[in-house]
Amino acid sequence: MPSTKASPTACLEDNYPLKLMKIPCSIGVFAHNEEANILHLLEALSTQRLDVVEISEIIVVSSASTDRTDDRVRNFAITHNAVTLFTQAKREGKSSAINLFMKQAREQILVVISGDVIPAGDTIERLVSAFEDEGLGATGGRPVPVNKDDTFIGYCVNLLWRMHHRMAMISPKLGEMIAFRKVMDGIPRESAVDEASIEAIIRQQGLKLRYIPEAVIHNKGPESLKDFIKQRRRIQNGHLWLIRKQHYQVVSQDQSILTKILKAELRERPGDIWRLIPAILLELYCRMLGSWDYFVRGKNPFAWEIATSTKKIR
C-alpha cells in the first residue's frame, strides 16, 4: 500500500527559518435540498480556526436538488475560491456522492460531512491534526443535537447521541462528520450507512479509528415520530447490509456494550427512567422494522427518503 503520510514537518528553505508543513485536506459536502442550511455550513467551514491543518478545497456534491441549494452554493463560490459545486442529475445515494467526491479530491486526507449539520469552529483542526499519527486511518467527532429534550422525540434524539458518545468512548464509532485517509478508490455505492462502510474499509487496511469528543458537530434529529422511525429503521437496515456485505459490525449492534451504556445512562439520570423505557421500546420497534425490510422485503434504502424535520438547524 502506498504511503499516505500527511504529518506536519519542519523544513529549511534557502537559509530561512524552519517552517511548519501543514496537513492539507479536502472536504466533501453532500446535499439534497439543503437550502435552509447550506450557507450556514459553508460559512462555518470557511471560517474554521486552523493551525497545523489547511483546507485545500471544499467540494459540494448536490444530488438532484430541486430547491435553491445549487444557486446558493454557486453564489457562495464566487467569493470563496476553495468551493466547487458538482451536481448529480439523479439521486443515487450518499455513497455514490462520496465516490464522486473521492474521485475529484486532490488531497490524501478527506473529510466528509452532510449538508444538514454545522461543525464547531475548531472541529476540522481537531479531526485532521490527529493524522500526525501515521497509524491512524479515520477520525470522528461528537454529534450534539440542537433538539430540546422537553418532548418525547426530543428526548429520544438526545438519548441517541448520548448513547453514541458513550459507545464511542468504549469503541470508536464515527458518524455525521468524519475524516479519513484516502486508502480506497471508493466505498460500496449501495451502502446506506456510508460512515460505517468507511470504518470497515479502514479497519480492513489495518489502520486505527479515533473518536475525538472535543470535535463537536451540531446536528438536528427528527422532530416527529414518523421521521424518527423512518431514520432509525433505515439505519438498522443499513447495518444489517453492512454485516452481510462488508462483514463488519458497528459497535451499536453489540448487545453487551448496549447493556453497559444503558446502565450508565440510568445511573447518571435515574429520574428519566419513565422516558428511557419507552425510548428503548421505540428503538427496538425501529430495529424490528429495519430487520423486516432487510430480511423479508429485501429492501436496501441507499437512496433514502428524506426526514424533512431534520433539515433546518438554525
N, C-alpha and C positions, 0 to 999 in steps of 0.2 A: 504493500500500500504506500503510495507516495506521501511524503511528509506534508502535513498541513500546519506546520509551525507558524504561530502568529503571536509571538511574545514580544513585548517592548524591549528593545535592546539599545545600548548606548553605542554610538559610532562617532568616529573622528573624521572630519572632512576639512582638508586644506588648513590645518592648524587652528580651526575654530574650536570652541569648547564642545565638549561632549553633548550630543543631542539625544533626546529620548525618541525612539521609533515607536509610533503609536500602533495600536491594534485596529486595523480597518475592518469595517463590517458593512454588509448590505442588508437593508431592511425591506421585508416584503409585507405589504398591507393588503388584505383580502376583503373585498367589499361586494355586497349586493344590496342595492337600495339603501345606502348608508348616508343619505344627505343630511340627516339630523346630527350626525356625529363626526363625519369625515374631516371637516375643517378643524374641529377641536383636536382630533387625533393628530393630524398633520402638523398643527401648531405645536402640540406637545412634543412631537418627535423632533421638530426643527429647533426647539429651544432647550434640548437636553443639556444638562451640565456634564461636560466631558473633561477628562484629564488624560488618561492613557488610551482612551478609545477615540476612534474617528469614524463618523458616519459618512461613508463614501457616496451612498445613493439610497434613495427611498423609492422603491418600485411599487406602485399601486396596481393591483390586478382587479379590475371591476368585471364581475361576471354577469352579463346581461342585465345591467341596471336599467331600470325604466324611469327612475326619478332624476333628480338633478345631481346625483353623485359625480358623474363623469365631468360635467361642466364645472363643478366646484373644484375638482382636482386639477383640471386644465388651467383654470384661472389662478389657482394657488401656485402651480408650476411656473407661471410667467415670472414670478418674483422669487422663486426658490429653485435654483438650477439643479439641485440634487434630486428633485422629484420628477418621476417619469410615470406616465399612465399607459397601461396595456389593457385592452378590453377583450372580453370574450363574448361572442355573439350569442352563445348558448350557455346556460348554467350546466356545468359538467362536474360540479362538486368542488369543495375547497382543496382536496388533494390534487386535483387536476390543476387548479390555480397555483398551488405551491410548486408543482413541477414546472410550470411556465416561468415562475419567478426564479427557480433554481437554474433554469437554462439561460436566463438573461443576466443573472447576478455575476459580478466580476470578482467579488471577494470570497475568501475561504471560510470566513465566519459569517453565518447568516442568522438573521433574526426574523421570525415570522409572528405576525400579530393580526388579529381580526379587526375589521373596521369599526367594531362597536365597543371598543374598550379604550381606556386612557391610561398610559403609564405615568408614574410619578416622575419628577424631574431628574432623578438620578438612576432610573431603572436600567437604561441602556448601559451606562457605565458599570453598574454592578453586575449585570448579566455577562457582558463581553469581557471585562477586565479579568474575569476568572480564568480565561483561556490562556493566561500565563502558564497555567498547569497544562503541559503537553499531553498528559494522560486523560484530560477531560474532553468529553465528546459533546455534552449538551448541558445547558443550564435552564432553570425555570424560576420564575418569581412567585410572589404570593398574591393571588387574586383577592381583592377586597371588594365586596359588593356595596353599591350605594343604596340598596334597598333598605328601608326601615324594617325593623322586626316586630312592628306593632300589629301586623296581620299574620294569619297563619302561614300564608305563602311567603311573606317576607321573612318570617322566622325560618321556614324551610330552606330558603335561599342562603341565609346567613349560617344556618347549621351546616349546610352542604359544604360551604367554603371553609368553615372552621374545621370540619372533618378532613377536608383536603389538606389543610395545613398540618393537622396532627399526623395524618398518614405520611405526608412528605417529609416530616421531621424524622420518621422512623425509616422510611424507604423512599427515595426521591420519586415524586410524581409530578410531572410537568404539565402545565396547562395554561390556556389563554394567551400566553406570550412566551416563546422560548427562543433560545439562541443555540446554535449547533455548528459543528464543523461540517464542511461540505465533503463528506466521505462517501456520498452516494450520488448517482445521477438523478434520482427521483424517488418517490415513495409510491406505493400501490395506489393507483388513481381511484380504485373502488373503495378505499378506506373512508369510513365515516368518522374516524377518530384519528385525525392526522397527527396530533402531538404524540399520541401513544404509538403510532406507526413509526414516527421518527425515533422515539425512545427505543423501540425494538431493534431498529437497524443499528443505532449507536451501540447498544449493548452487544449485539452480534459482532460488531467490529472490535470488541474488547476494550472499549472506551468507557469512561465513568460518566454518570449523571450527577448533577449537583443541584440541590434545591437551595435557593438564596431568598430567605423570607424577607430580607430588607428591601428586595427589589419588588416594589408594590405595583400592582396593576389594578386600576379601578374598573370594575365591570358592573353590569346590571343584569340581575337574574329576572326570570319571568315574574310578572305581576298577577297573572291569572292562573287558576288551577289547570285550565286547558293547556296553556303554554308550558307550564311546569311539567305536566305529564308528557306532552309532546317531546320536550327536550330530553328528559330523563329516559324515556322509552327508546329514543333514537340512540342515546349513548350506550345503554345496555346492549342493544342490538350490535352496535359497532364493536364493543368489547368482546362479544361472542365471536364475531367475524375475525377479530384480531387473534384470538386463541387458536382458531381453526386454520387460518390462512398464514399467519406470521409466527405461530407457535409462541406467542408472548402473552403473558397475563399481567395486567396492571395491578398495582397493589390494592386497589379498591375492590378487587374480586377475591381477596384473601380474607376468609371469614375470621381467622384468628386475630388478624390486625383490626378488622372492623369491630370485633367484640372488645378488644383492648381500648380502642379510642372512644367507643360508646361509653364504656365505664368511666373513662377520664372525663368525658363531657358531663356525665351525670354527677360525678364528684364535684366538678367545678361549678355546675349550675343545677343544683338539686331542685330548685323551685320551678324549673322548666319541664319537669317530668310529664306534666299534663299536656304539654305541646310536643315533647320528644317522642312519646309513644305513638301518637297518630302520624307524626312525621316519618317514623320508621315504617309504619304500616303503608304509608303512601309510597315510600321508596320501594318497598317490597312489591307493591302493586305495579309500579312502573317497570321494575325488573321482570316481573312476570309477563307483562305485555311485550317488552322487548324480546324476551325469550320466545314467546309465541310467534312474534313477527319473524324471528330468525329461523327457528326450527320447524315451524308449521307452515308459515306463509312463504318462506324462502325469500324474505324481503331484505334488501340492503339499501338503507336510505343515505347513500353517499352524497346525493344532491338533495338535501333535506328541505322540508317545508319550514319556512322561517317562523320563529316565535316572535311575533311583532312587538310584544310588550318589552322585549329586552333591548330595543334599538336606540333609545334616547337616554343618554347618561345625564346630560345637563338640561 
